[in-house]
Amino acid sequence: IRIQKYITRKLGEDWIFLVLLGLVMALVSWGMDYASAKSLQAYKWMYKELHPNIPMQYLAWVTYPLVLILFAAIFCHLVSPQAVGSGIPELKTIMRGVVLKEYLTLKAFVAKVVGLTAGLGSGLPVGKEGPFVHIASICAAVLSKFMSIFCGVYENVHRQLELLVAACAVGVGCCFGAPLGGVLFSIEVTSTYFAVRNYWRGFFAATFSAFIFRVLAVWNKDAVTITALFRTNFRMDFPFDLQELPAFAVIGICSGFLGAFFVYLNRQVVLCIRRHTALSQFLTKYRLIYPGVISFLIATVTFPPGFGQFMAGELMPREAISSLFDNYTWAKHTGDPQILGKSAAWIHPKVSVFIIILLFFLMKFWMSVIATTMPIPCGGFMPVFVLGAAFGRLIGEIMASLFPDGILFDGIVYKILPGGYAVIGAAALTGAVSHTVSTAVICFELTGQISHILPMMVAVILANMVAQSLQPSLYDSIIQVKKLPYLPDLGWNHISKYNVFVEDIMVQDVKFVSSNCKYRDLQTLLQSTTVKTLPLVDSPETMILLGSVERSELQALLQRHISPERRRCLNREMQQKLAEAPYNGHSKGSGATPPKLKHESFAYVDEDEDTDEKAEVRGKRRDFIKTSDSPSFLCQIDAWEQEELNKDVCFDCCCIDPSPFQLVERTSLHKTHTLFSLLGLSHAYITSMGKLRGVLALEELQKAIEGSTRSGVRLRPPLASFRDTNRTSISSEKISQATQAWNQQDSCMVAAQNATDLGTESPLPPYSHSPQPSHLHDEGEGLYSNYATDTDLEEMELTGPVAEDISDILKDISLRSTDLYEDEDEDEDVPL
């Protein structure tokens, strides 16, 4: 038994999980690359075999990717619609603490793998990196369920989120064979704040996965040994001159503008379709038309004997990257193009190489924009990587033509390497689109050389500076388009984020549960609200926050109280008492008579299916009860339920969170954003001296941040009236006096409530300085709002010893609840 426990405990350790994750993802990545490579080989073979016949070549060139894309679209739609797209935006939302159903299931895994393999095998500009991060996350989620057999810690939600961080690193690492860049990229893309304790998990799993991925390539004889995916052979002694740094800076700045424009166009394509309702409904009904039209259009434009001959249309994405990174200078080549290998596609006898590269960049730009909007598993990293390489190569060829003899430095002439410019352009444009700097590290690992580290970092940083000031990242843009519940960044140099406080953006009309409420109040509250968590307060008058309760817990509590099982249990207990009462009275000889019983009482109606027992019980109670018909029976049950609903709620068997996250009213927007991002909060309660004053959910915070980063949050006049930076601070003596006044006022309120409770069963507060809104009485006794409580507290402040100072500050502005309603009606731009 000890050995079994020891083995079970060891198998449940993290390193076993990470090894399994890396191994599975390496196998999946290699298998996907193998299948897509064979598909592209068949594509090229089919095209070449029909060489003399141009119409048949065109038919094959167009039909092959069309069939694969339509297959991917229909397969994902039937198996798992959640597999469509990149997956990084959804994963970013999940790691923020939001639960997205069906995104980490085995069905999504199958649909993502099959659909992505078909998309990559079609030769269209779709990427592997984003979907592969999603695939790795699904694999981690499924593995964690399996590993929970050995160690129960894998069932913990927070532990699963930590493992998703490692899964993201594995996804990028085994996709490109770049473990270092994979870890850094996953941190930049998915995490606002990163826990350093997860660092080793990401590196361990990503390194192991990348190693197995490249070993499989050697085993399949795709490579001689473990090398980089797009290996380059730039000279290492002096790869660039300092005089070239301005050209590298130009690449970075231009890449920033191009990356922002790419994100903007991608978003506008989706929004344009959504704005046209008729078009959106048509494409939803006939969902294969959109990917079919895009595939047909792209294949037609890239047809090699047609327009494709002017844009290297015959090259597949990986072939294009390898040729763009080569050491040759195409502008100077005058010999036979065939000696260039795959790069011969860039040489045309009648068209300049500059025009071909420019046309390739322009055509592939809009192709990549619309291809990444197709309803198939596709990412944007690799298409943008190709675009950046083409743009960098264009600048490099221009520099080589401007300095045909190279650059003279210290008496030595160094030739310009256009391939180095292509590597820098690829890193800069992908960094601009994804708002990351780690793309430079990925490029180092992809090429196997670190010679251009300085110019590459300069270009990537400049590209990020430009792009981040113009547009959100591609993943954040998709989050906005899909309206996923994610918290946006605050932005740069916005002083309003320090001047806006929680009291300006919180929701004051809080629906809550009081500890002395009735079951009827609880029923009304659950029927009128949809929130997942409700605050629990001491009473509607004091509003002291005791904790929070999940909606599911309250529903279960209410259902148990009026459930048929409980009704039958109480019925059987009453039957036993009735059966024993006459016998006990007769044996004592006291002449006791049976108690008088109401005919309508539910307690004497049996619902058991055992007819013999029913007959026996009815025989014993024939003098006390009359058999009722069905309508009367239902009325008895209804009467019992109404009686039970009027009882006080017992929270003893209900799970209550005694310490929900709380903020004070003067917490700044900046600090609130930091806390929500760091802790993954979905909501926070706003309290003042323990009293519940409001609630702030993720949605309200998101709207406030969007307002503060654009035109500023407009403050409500009553709350803004407290803003007086020149006012003197209240002395500690006055504060203590005000506190005593509040406590005395609260004591009076509690005493009045207790006195009232002795004489009446109504849960509504008998004491209030201002009447509550009438709609609260209509909705039910238990549906409380703390508008009246806010008014009570404000009037208490004015009745205390510091009333003169506060009155001077307010300057005749009334803070009654009716005025709050009027002010909010007048200010229509309040972002709540």
C-alpha positions in Angstrom: 0.0 0.0 0.0 2.9 2.4 0.8 4.5 1.7 -2.5 1.2 2.3 -4.3 0.7 5.6 -2.5 4.3 6.6 -3.3 3.9 5.8 -7.0 0.6 7.6 -7.2 2.0 10.7 -5.5 5.0 10.8 -7.8 2.8 10.4 -10.9 0.8 13.3 -9.8 3.7 15.7 -9.7 4.0 18.7 -12.1 7.0 17.4 -14.1 5.1 14.3 -15.1 2.2 16.5 -16.3 4.5 18.8 -18.2 6.4 16.0 -19.9 3.1 14.4 -21.1 1.9 17.8 -22.3 5.1 18.5 -24.2 5.2 15.0 -25.7 1.5 15.0 -26.9 1.8 18.5 -28.4 5.1 17.7 -30.2 3.4 14.7 -31.8 0.4 16.7 -32.8 2.5 19.5 -34.2 4.7 17.2 -36.2 1.7 15.1 -37.4 -0.1 18.3 -38.5 3.0 19.6 -40.3 3.5 16.2 -42.0 -0.1 16.0 -43.2 -0.2 19.6 -44.4 3.2 19.2 -46.2 1.9 16.1 -48.0 -1.2 18.0 -49.0 0.8 20.8 -50.5 3.0 18.3 -52.3 -0.1 16.8 -53.9 -1.3 20.3 -54.7 1.9 21.2 -56.5 2.1 17.7 -58.2 -1.5 18.0 -59.5 -0.7 21.5 -60.9 2.5 20.5 -62.7 1.0 17.3 -64.2 -1.5 19.4 -66.0 1.2 21.7 -67.4 0.3 22.0 -71.0 -3.4 22.6 -70.3 -3.8 26.0 -68.7 -7.6 25.8 -68.1 -7.2 22.4 -66.3 -4.3 23.9 -64.4 -6.5 26.8 -63.3 -9.3 24.4 -62.3 -7.0 22.3 -60.2 -5.3 25.4 -58.7 -8.6 26.8 -57.6 -10.6 23.7 -56.7 -8.0 22.0 -54.4 -7.9 24.8 -51.7 -11.6 25.5 -52.2 -12.5 21.9 -51.2 -10.1 21.9 -48.2 -11.4 25.2 -46.9 -15.1 24.2 -47.3 -14.3 20.9 -45.5 -12.7 22.8 -42.6 -15.6 25.2 -42.3 -18.3 22.5 -42.4 -16.3 20.2 -40.1 -15.9 22.9 -37.4 -19.5 23.9 -37.7 -20.7 20.4 -37.1 -18.3 19.3 -34.5 -17.4 22.4 -32.5 -18.1 26.0 -33.6 -15.8 27.2 -30.8 -12.8 25.9 -32.8 -13.2 28.8 -35.4 -10.6 31.5 -35.4 -7.3 31.9 -33.5 -8.3 30.9 -30.0 -5.8 33.3 -28.3 -8.5 36.0 -27.6 -10.7 33.4 -25.9 -7.8 31.9 -24.0 -6.8 35.4 -22.9 -10.3 35.8 -21.5 -10.3 32.4 -19.8 -7.0 33.2 -18.1 -8.6 36.4 -16.8 -11.0 34.2 -14.8 -14.0 34.2 -17.2 -15.6 30.8 -17.9 -16.2 30.2 -21.6 -18.2 27.0 -22.2 -17.1 24.4 -24.7 -13.8 26.1 -25.5 -11.6 23.6 -23.7 -13.3 20.3 -24.6 -12.2 17.3 -26.6 -14.6 18.1 -29.4 -13.0 21.5 -29.8 -9.6 19.8 -29.9 -10.6 17.4 -32.7 -12.3 20.2 -34.7 -9.3 22.5 -34.3 -6.7 19.9 -35.3 -8.6 18.6 -38.3 -9.7 22.1 -39.5 -6.3 23.6 -39.0 -4.6 20.8 -40.9 -6.9 21.3 -43.8 -6.4 25.0 -43.8 -2.6 24.7 -43.7 -2.8 22.1 -46.5 -4.7 24.5 -48.8 -1.8 26.9 -49.2 -3.9 30.0 -48.3 -2.4 32.6 -45.9 -3.6 31.1 -42.6 -1.4 30.7 -39.6 -0.7 27.9 -37.2 0.5 29.7 -34.1 -2.7 31.1 -32.6 -4.8 27.9 -33.1 -2.0 25.8 -31.8 -1.9 27.8 -28.5 -5.6 26.9 -28.2 -4.9 23.2 -29.0 -2.2 23.1 -26.3 -4.6 24.7 -23.8 -7.3 22.1 -24.6 -4.7 19.3 -24.2 -3.7 20.8 -20.8 -7.3 20.9 -19.6 -8.0 17.3 -20.7 -4.7 16.1 -19.1 -5.5 17.9 -15.9 -8.8 15.9 -15.6 -6.8 12.7 -16.2 -4.1 13.7 -13.7 -6.7 14.4 -11.0 -6.9 10.6 -10.6 -3.4 10.7 -9.1 -3.5 14.1 -7.4 -6.6 16.0 -6.5 -4.9 19.4 -6.7 -5.4 19.3 -10.5 -9.2 19.8 -9.9 -8.4 23.2 -8.4 -9.5 26.1 -10.7 -6.5 28.3 -9.9 -4.1 25.3 -10.5 -5.7 24.7 -13.9 -5.1 28.4 -14.8 -1.5 28.1 -13.9 -1.2 25.1 -16.1 -2.8 27.0 -19.0 0.2 29.4 -18.9 2.6 26.5 -19.5 0.2 25.2 -22.3 0.5 28.6 -24.1 4.3 28.4 -24.0 4.2 24.8 -25.3 1.8 25.9 -28.2 4.3 28.5 -29.5 7.4 26.5 -28.6 6.5 23.3 -30.6 4.9 25.3 -33.4 8.1 27.1 -34.3 10.7 25.0 -32.4 11.3 28.2 -30.3 11.0 27.5 -26.6 12.5 30.7 -25.3 10.4 33.0 -27.6 7.4 30.8 -26.9 7.5 31.3 -23.2 8.0 35.1 -23.5 5.3 35.4 -26.3 2.8 33.5 -24.2 3.4 35.8 -21.2 3.1 38.9 -23.3 -0.1 37.8 -25.1 -2.1 36.2 -22.4 -1.1 37.7 -19.1 -1.4 41.2 -17.7 0.4 40.1 -14.6 2.5 37.0 -14.5 3.3 34.8 -11.5 7.0 34.0 -11.6 6.4 30.6 -9.9 4.9 29.4 -13.3 8.1 30.4 -15.2 9.9 27.1 -14.8 6.8 25.2 -15.9 6.6 27.1 -19.2 10.3 26.7 -20.0 10.4 23.0 -19.0 7.4 22.0 -21.1 8.2 24.3 -24.1 11.8 23.1 -24.2 10.9 19.4 -24.0 8.2 19.9 -26.6 10.4 21.8 -29.0 13.1 19.2 -28.6 10.8 16.3 -29.4 9.3 18.3 -32.4 12.7 18.7 -34.0 13.8 15.1 -33.2 10.8 13.9 -35.1 11.8 16.0 -38.1 15.3 14.3 -38.0 13.7 10.9 -37.6 11.5 11.6 -40.7 14.7 12.7 -42.5 13.3 16.2 -43.0 16.5 17.5 -41.5 20.0 16.1 -41.0 20.2 17.2 -37.4 18.4 19.4 -34.9 18.5 22.8 -36.6 16.4 26.0 -36.8 13.2 25.9 -38.8 14.2 28.6 -41.3 18.0 28.5 -40.9 20.0 31.4 -42.3 23.7 31.7 -43.2 24.4 35.4 -42.6 28.0 36.3 -42.0 28.7 36.6 -38.3 31.9 38.7 -38.2 30.2 41.9 -39.4 26.5 41.3 -40.3 25.6 45.0 -40.5 27.1 48.5 -40.3 26.0 51.2 -37.9 25.2 53.4 -41.0 22.4 50.9 -41.7 20.6 51.6 -38.4 18.5 54.4 -39.9 17.2 52.0 -42.5 16.3 49.5 -39.7 14.6 52.3 -37.8 12.5 53.1 -40.9 11.5 49.5 -41.1 10.4 49.6 -37.5 8.4 52.8 -37.8 6.7 51.8 -41.1 6.0 48.3 -39.6 4.2 50.1 -36.7 1.9 51.9 -39.1 1.4 48.9 -41.3 0.6 46.7 -38.2 -2.0 49.2 -36.9 -3.5 49.4 -40.4 -3.7 45.6 -40.6 -5.6 45.4 -37.3 -7.9 48.2 -38.4 -8.8 46.6 -41.7 -9.3 43.2 -40.0 -11.8 44.7 -37.6 -13.6 46.7 -40.2 -14.1 43.7 -42.4 -16.0 41.9 -39.6 -17.9 45.0 -38.5 -18.9 45.8 -42.1 -20.5 42.4 -42.5 -22.3 42.8 -39.2 -23.6 46.2 -39.9 -25.4 45.0 -43.0 -28.2 42.9 -41.4 -29.4 41.3 -44.6 -25.8 40.3 -45.7 -25.1 39.0 -42.2 -28.3 36.9 -42.1 -27.6 35.6 -45.6 -24.0 34.5 -44.8 -25.2 32.9 -41.5 -27.8 30.9 -43.4 -25.5 29.9 -46.2 -22.3 29.8 -44.2 -20.1 28.1 -46.8 -20.5 31.0 -49.3 -18.1 33.4 -47.4 -15.1 31.0 -47.1 -15.8 29.7 -50.6 -15.7 33.2 -52.2 -12.5 34.2 -50.3 -10.8 30.9 -51.3 -11.8 31.2 -54.9 -10.7 34.9 -55.1 -7.3 34.3 -53.5 -6.5 31.2 -55.6 -7.5 33.0 -58.8 -5.2 36.0 -58.0 -2.3 33.8 -57.1 -2.6 31.5 -60.2 1.0 31.3 -61.5 0.4 31.6 -65.3 -1.9 34.5 -64.6 -1.4 37.4 -62.2 0.5 35.2 -59.9 3.6 35.3 -62.1 4.1 39.0 -61.0 3.8 38.2 -57.3 5.6 34.8 -56.8 2.2 33.2 -56.6 3.5 29.7 -56.9 5.3 29.9 -53.5 3.5 28.5 -50.5 3.9 30.4 -47.2 6.9 28.4 -45.8 8.6 28.5 -49.2 8.1 32.3 -49.3 9.8 32.7 -45.9 12.8 30.5 -46.8 13.4 32.4 -50.1 13.0 35.8 -48.5 15.6 35.0 -45.9 18.3 33.8 -48.4 21.7 35.4 -48.9 21.3 36.4 -52.5 20.7 39.9 -53.7 18.0 39.6 -56.3 18.4 43.1 -57.7 21.9 42.3 -58.8 21.3 38.9 -60.3 21.7 38.7 -64.0 22.3 35.1 -64.7 20.1 32.0 -64.9 17.3 32.4 -62.3 17.2 28.6 -61.8 20.4 28.6 -59.8 18.5 30.5 -57.1 16.3 27.5 -56.4 12.9 28.5 -54.9 13.9 32.2 -55.1 13.7 32.0 -58.9 10.0 32.8 -58.5 10.9 36.3 -57.6 12.8 36.9 -60.8 10.7 37.9 -63.9 12.4 38.6 -67.3 10.2 41.7 -68.0 9.3 43.0 -64.5 11.7 44.5 -61.9 12.2 42.6 -58.7 11.1 45.6 -56.7 7.7 45.6 -58.5 7.3 41.9 -57.8 8.1 42.2 -54.1 5.8 45.3 -53.8 2.9 43.5 -55.6 3.5 40.4 -53.4 3.3 42.6 -50.3 0.2 44.5 -51.4 -1.7 41.4 -52.6 -0.8 39.3 -49.6 -1.8 42.1 -47.3 -5.5 42.2 -48.2 -5.5 38.5 -48.7 -4.2 37.9 -45.1 -6.7 40.4 -43.8 -9.8 38.7 -45.2 -8.4 35.1 -44.9 -8.1 35.5 -41.1 -11.8 36.3 -40.9 -12.9 33.0 -42.5 -14.9 30.6 -40.1 -12.1 28.1 -39.9 -9.2 27.6 -37.4 -6.7 30.1 -38.5 -4.1 32.5 -37.0 -2.6 35.7 -38.0 1.0 35.3 -36.9 2.4 33.5 -39.9 0.6 35.5 -42.6 1.9 38.7 -40.9 5.3 37.2 -40.6 5.5 36.6 -44.3 4.3 40.2 -44.9 7.0 41.6 -42.7 9.6 39.5 -44.3 8.5 40.8 -47.8 8.5 44.4 -46.6 12.0 44.1 -45.0 13.3 42.4 -48.1 12.0 45.3 -50.3 13.9 47.8 -48.1 17.0 45.6 -48.2 16.9 45.3 -52.0 16.5 49.1 -52.2 19.5 49.6 -49.9 21.5 47.1 -51.9 20.7 49.0 -55.2 21.6 52.4 -53.5 24.9 51.0 -52.2 25.9 48.4 -54.9 29.5 48.2 -53.7 28.5 47.9 -50.0 29.3 50.3 -47.1 32.9 51.3 -46.4 33.9 51.1 -42.7 37.4 51.3 -41.4 38.9 50.7 -44.8 36.8 47.6 -45.4 33.7 47.3 -47.7 30.8 45.2 -46.3 28.0 44.1 -48.6 24.5 44.7 -47.6 22.4 41.6 -46.8 18.8 42.0 -47.9 17.9 38.7 -46.1 18.8 40.3 -42.8 16.4 43.1 -43.5 13.7 40.5 -44.2 14.3 38.9 -40.8 14.1 42.3 -39.1 10.9 43.2 -41.0 9.2 40.0 -40.1 10.0 40.5 -36.4 8.9 44.2 -36.5 5.5 43.7 -38.2 4.5 40.7 -36.1 5.5 42.6 -33.0 3.4 45.6 -34.1 0.3 43.4 -34.8 0.6 41.4 -31.6 2.0 44.2 -29.4 4.9 42.0 -28.3 8.7 42.3 -28.2 9.3 38.6 -27.9 8.9 38.2 -31.7 12.6 39.2 -31.9 13.5 36.2 -29.8 11.3 34.0 -31.9 13.1 35.2 -35.0 16.4 34.4 -33.4 15.3 30.8 -32.8 13.6 30.5 -36.2 16.7 31.5 -38.1 19.3 30.0 -35.8 21.4 33.3 -35.7 21.5 36.1 -33.3 23.7 38.4 -35.5 21.0 41.1 -36.0 20.0 41.4 -32.3 20.6 45.1 -32.0 18.8 46.3 -35.2 16.0 43.8 -34.6 15.3 45.1 -31.1 15.4 48.7 -32.3 12.9 47.9 -35.1 10.6 45.9 -32.8 10.5 48.5 -30.1 9.8 51.3 -32.5 7.1 49.3 -34.2 5.4 48.7 -30.9 5.6 52.3 -29.9 3.8 53.4 -33.1 1.3 50.5 -33.2 0.3 50.7 -29.5 -0.5 54.4 -29.9 -2.8 53.8 -32.9 -4.6 50.5 -32.5 -5.1 47.7 -30.0 -3.4 44.4 -30.7 -5.0 41.9 -33.1 -6.1 39.8 -30.2 -7.6 42.7 -28.2 -9.3 43.8 -31.4 -11.0 40.4 -31.8 -12.0 40.5 -28.1 -13.7 43.9 -28.8 -15.4 42.6 -31.9 -16.7 39.4 -30.1 -17.6 41.5 -27.0 -15.8 39.1 -24.7 -15.7 40.1 -21.0 -12.1 41.3 -20.8 -10.6 44.3 -19.1 -8.8 46.7 -21.5 -5.6 48.4 -20.7 -5.6 51.9 -19.2 -3.4 53.4 -21.9 -0.5 55.9 -21.6 -0.3 59.2 -19.9 -4.0 59.6 -19.0 -4.2 61.5 -15.8 -7.9 61.0 -15.5 -7.4 57.4 -14.4 -6.0 58.9 -11.1 -8.8 61.4 -10.7 -11.7 59.0 -11.3 -12.8 57.0 -8.2 -14.9 54.0 -7.5 -17.8 56.1 -6.2 -18.1 57.7 -9.7 -18.6 54.4 -11.5 -20.2 52.0 -9.0 -23.7 50.8 -9.2 -25.7 52.1 -6.2 -28.9 50.1 -6.8 -27.6 46.9 -5.3 -29.8 43.9 -5.0 -28.9 42.1 -1.8 -30.0 39.4 0.7 -30.5 40.3 4.3 -29.9 37.8 7.2 -33.5 38.3 8.5 -35.4 38.0 5.2 -38.2 35.6 4.5 -38.1 32.8 2.0 -40.7 34.7 0.0 -38.3 37.6 -0.3 -35.6 35.2 -1.5 -38.0 33.8 -4.1 -38.9 37.3 -5.4 -35.2 38.4 -5.5 -34.2 35.3 -7.5 -37.0 35.8 -10.0 -36.2 39.5 -10.5 -32.4 39.3 -10.9 -29.9 37.3 -12.9 -26.6 38.1 -11.1 -24.5 35.1 -10.1 -23.4 36.4 -6.7 -25.5 38.4 -4.2 -24.2 40.3 -1.2 -25.5 39.2 2.3 -26.1 42.1 4.7 -27.1 42.2 8.4 -30.3 44.1 7.8 -31.8 46.5 5.3 -31.3 49.3 7.8 -27.7 48.8 8.9 -26.5 47.4 5.6 -23.5 45.8 7.3 -21.9 43.5 4.7 -21.6 39.9 6.1 -20.5 38.1 3.0 -21.7 37.0 -0.4 -23.7 34.0 -1.6 -23.8 32.3 -4.9 -27.1 32.4 -6.8 -27.0 28.6 -7.1 -26.7 28.3 -3.3 -29.7 30.4 -2.8 -31.7 28.5 -5.4 -30.8 25.2 -3.8 -31.7 26.6 -0.4 -35.2 27.7 -1.6 -35.8 24.5 -3.4 -34.9 22.4 -0.5 -37.3 24.3 1.8 -40.4 23.9 -0.3 -39.4 20.6 -2.0 -41.9 17.7 -2.2 -39.3 15.5 -0.4 -39.4 17.8 2.6 -43.1 18.0 2.5 -43.5 14.2 2.5 -40.9 14.0 5.4 -42.9 16.5 7.5 -46.1 14.6 6.6 -44.7 11.3 7.8 -43.6 12.8 11.1 -47.0 14.3 11.6 -48.7 11.0 10.9 -46.5 9.3 13.5 -47.5 11.9 16.1 -51.2 11.5 15.2 -51.0 7.7 15.4 -49.4 7.9 18.8 -51.5 10.7 20.3 -54.8 8.7 20.9 -53.0 5.6 22.3 -51.0 7.7 24.7 -54.1 9.6 25.9 -56.2 6.4 26.4 -53.5 4.5 28.3 -53.1 7.3 30.9 -56.8 7.2 31.6 -57.0 10.9 31.6 -60.0 11.0 29.2 -58.0 13.1 26.9 -59.7 13.9 23.6 -57.9 14.1 20.3 -56.9 17.7 19.3 -59.1 19.5 17.0 -57.5 19.5 13.5 -58.2 21.7 10.5 -59.5 19.8 7.5 -57.4 22.0 5.2 -54.2 21.2 6.9 -51.6 19.7 4.5 -50.1 17.6 7.3 -52.8 15.0 7.1 -52.6 14.3 3.4 -50.3 11.5 2.4 -48.5 11.5 -1.0 -46.8 8.1 -0.7 -47.4 5.6 -3.5 -47.9 2.7 -1.1 -51.8 2.4 -1.3 -51.9 -0.1 1.6 -50.1 2.3 3.9 -52.5 5.0 2.8 -55.5 3.0 3.6 -54.2 2.1 7.1 -53.3 5.6 7.9 -56.7 6.9 6.7 -58.4 4.3 8.8 -56.7 5.6 11.9 -57.6 9.2 11.2 -61.1 8.7 9.8 -62.6 10.7 12.6 -60.2 13.6 12.1 -60.0 14.1 8.3 -62.1 13.8 5.2 -60.8 12.6 1.9 -60.3 15.6 -0.4 -60.5 15.6 -4.2 -57.6 16.7 -6.4 -58.2 20.5 -6.6 -58.6 20.6 -2.8 -55.4 18.6 -2.5 -53.5 21.1 -4.7 -54.9 23.9 -2.7 -53.6 22.3 0.5 -50.1 22.0 -1.0 -50.2 25.6 -2.1 -51.3 26.8 1.3 -48.5 24.8 2.9 -46.0 26.4 0.5 -47.3 29.9 1.2 -47.0 29.2 4.9 -43.4 28.0 4.5 -42.4 31.0 2.4 -43.4 33.3 5.2 -40.7 31.8 7.5 -37.3 33.3 8.1 -34.5 32.0 6.0 -32.0 29.7 7.7 -28.5 30.1 6.2 -26.9 27.4 8.3 -26.7 24.9 5.4 -25.7 27.6 2.8 -22.1 28.2 1.7 -21.3 31.8 2.4 -18.1 33.6 1.4 -17.3 35.6 4.5 -14.7 37.8 2.9 -15.8 39.0 -0.6 -13.4 41.5 -2.2 -14.2 45.0 -1.0 -13.1 48.5 -2.0 -13.6 51.9 -0.4 -15.3 54.7 -2.3 -12.2 56.8 -2.9 -10.2 54.0 -4.6 -8.8 55.4 -7.8 -9.6 53.9 -11.2 -5.9 53.1 -11.7 -5.7 51.1 -8.5 -9.0 49.4 -9.2 -7.8 48.3 -12.6 -4.6 46.9 -11.1 -6.5 44.9 -8.5 -9.0 43.5 -11.0 -6.3 42.5 -13.4 -4.0 41.0 -10.8 -6.6 39.0 -8.9 -8.9 38.2 -11.8 -11.9 39.7 -10.1 -15.4 39.8 -11.7 -16.9 42.2 -9.2 -16.1 44.0 -6.0 -18.3 45.4 -3.3 -18.0 49.1 -2.2 -18.2 49.6 1.5 -17.9 52.5 3.9 -17.2 51.7 7.6 -18.5 48.2 6.9 -21.8 49.4 5.3 -22.5 48.3 1.7 -22.7 51.3 -0.6 -22.5 49.8 -4.1 -21.0 47.2 -6.3 -18.6 47.4 -9.2 -18.6 44.7 -11.9 -16.2 44.1 -14.7 -18.6 45.7 -17.2 -18.8 49.0 -15.3 -15.1 49.1 -15.0 -14.6 48.4 -18.6 -16.9 51.2 -19.6 -15.2 53.6 -17.3 -11.8 52.7 -18.6 -12.9 53.2 -22.2 -14.4 56.5 -21.2 -11.3 57.7 -19.4 -9.0 56.8 -22.2 -11.0 58.6 -24.8 -12.9 61.6 -23.6 -12.8 61.2 -19.8 -15.5 59.9 -17.4 -18.3 62.4 -16.8 -18.9 62.6 -13.1 -22.4 62.7 -11.6 -23.0 66.1 -10.0 -23.8 64.9 -6.5 -20.6 62.8 -6.3 -18.5 65.5 -8.1 -19.6 68.0 -5.5 -17.4 66.3 -2.9 -14.4 67.1 -5.0 -12.7 70.1 -3.5 -8.9 69.7 -3.4 -8.6 72.9 -1.4 -10.8 71.9 1.5 -9.2 71.4 4.9 -9.1 68.0 6.4 -11.5 67.3 9.2 -9.8 67.0 12.6 -9.7 63.6 14.3 -12.0 65.0 17.1 -14.7 65.9 14.6 -14.4 62.5 12.9 -14.8 60.7 16.2 -17.9 62.9 17.0 -19.4 62.1 13.6 -18.7 58.4 14.1 -20.5 58.5 17.5 -23.5 60.3 15.8 -23.6 57.6 13.1 -23.5 54.8 15.7 -26.2 56.5 17.8 -28.4 56.9 14.7 -27.8 53.2 13.8 -28.7 52.1 17.3 -31.9 54.0 17.1 -32.7 52.4 13.8 -31.9 48.9 15.0 -33.9 49.4 18.2 -36.9 50.7 16.2 -36.6 47.7 13.9 -36.5 45.2 16.9 -39.5 46.8 18.5 -41.4 46.7 15.3 -40.5 43.0 14.7 -42.1 42.1 18.0 -45.5 43.3 16.8 -45.5 42.6 13.1 -44.0 40.0 10.7 -43.3 42.4 7.8 -39.6 42.5 6.8 -39.8 46.0 5.4 -38.0 48.7 7.4 -40.4 50.6 9.6 -38.0 53.5 10.0 -36.6 55.6 7.2 -35.8 59.3 6.7 -37.1 59.2 3.2 -39.6 56.9 1.5 -38.2 54.1 -0.6 -39.2 54.0 -4.3 -42.7 52.6 -4.8 -41.5 49.9 -7.3 -39.7 48.1 -4.5 -43.0 47.3 -2.8 -44.4 46.0 -6.0 -41.5 43.7 -6.6 -41.8 42.1 -3.2 -40.8 42.6 0.4 -37.4 41.0 0.1 -36.3 42.9 -3.0 -34.3 45.6 -1.3 -32.5 48.6 -2.7 -30.0 50.7 -0.8 -31.0 54.0 -2.2 -32.9 54.8 1.0 -29.9 53.7 3.0 -27.6 56.0 1.1 -30.0 58.8 1.9 -30.1 57.9 5.5 -26.3 58.0 5.7 -26.1 61.3 3.9 -28.7 62.9 6.2 -26.9 61.5 9.2 -23.8 63.3 8.0 -25.7 66.5 7.9 -27.1 66.1 11.4 -23.7 65.4 13.0 -21.3 68.0 14.6 -19.5 68.5 11.2 -22.7 69.5 9.4 -21.5 73.1 9.0 -18.4 72.2 7.2 -20.1 69.7 4.9 -22.9 72.1 4.2 -20.4 74.7 3.1 -18.9 72.3 0.7 -22.1 71.0 -0.7 -23.4 74.6 -1.3 -27.2 73.8 -1.1 -26.9 70.6 -3.2 -29.4 68.1 -1.9 -28.4 64.5 -1.8 -31.8 62.9 -1.5 -32.6 59.9 -3.6 -35.1 61.8 -5.6 -32.5 64.3 -6.6 -30.2 61.4 -7.6 -32.8 60.2 -10.1 -33.2 63.7 -11.6 -29.5 64.3 -12.0 -29.0 60.9 -13.7 -31.8 61.7 -16.1 -30.3 65.0 -17.0 -26.8 63.6 -17.5 -27.3 61.1 -20.3 -23.6 60.5 -20.9 -22.9 58.8 -17.6 -21.1 55.6 -18.6 -23.1 53.2 -16.4 
